[in-house]
Amino acid sequence: MSADAPRDPTGQRAAPRAGTVFEVQFRTTSQFLICYCTNISRGGLFVSTPTPAKLGEVLTLSLGIPGIDGDVDVAARVRWVRETATQ
């Protein structure tokens, strides 16, 4: 299943994006992943993974945010998935 990022009724993104990079660690039912987030806003964040989590799945993300000592743990629900074409 694939869905696009949340948009307002005019087709614009629901919240502006911030240009930053930080490490994201999380565990799914079958794997532990370390990824980098480059796309975050008030409405959420995008994390590219080799195997997407299931739509609706709740994950605990550990964020390594620049300028903050230690990781910040947050609960997150997968709201949309963008699948890539396989070659």
Residue, then its C-alpha position, 0 to 999 in steps of 0.5 A: m500500500s502506498a500513500d502520499a505525505p499529508r496535504d491540506p485541501t489545496g494540495q500543499r504540505a500540511a506543515p513546512r519542513a525543516g532542513t536538518v539531519f539526525e540519526v534515528q534508531f528503532r526496532t520493528t518486529s523483525q529488525f533493528l534499524i539505524c537510519y538518518c532523517t532529513n525531512i521533519s516538520r510539525g506534522g511528522l518525519f520521514v525515515s527511509t528504510p530498506t523494509p518499511a514498517k506497516l501502516g498504523e504500526v507504533l514504533t519507539l524512535s530514538l533520535g540523536i538530535p544535534g546539540i542535545d546530549g543523549d538520545v530523545d525517545v518518542a513514540a511514533r505511528v506510521r501514517w504513510v508509506r512510500e514504496t520504491a519500484t524494484q528493478 
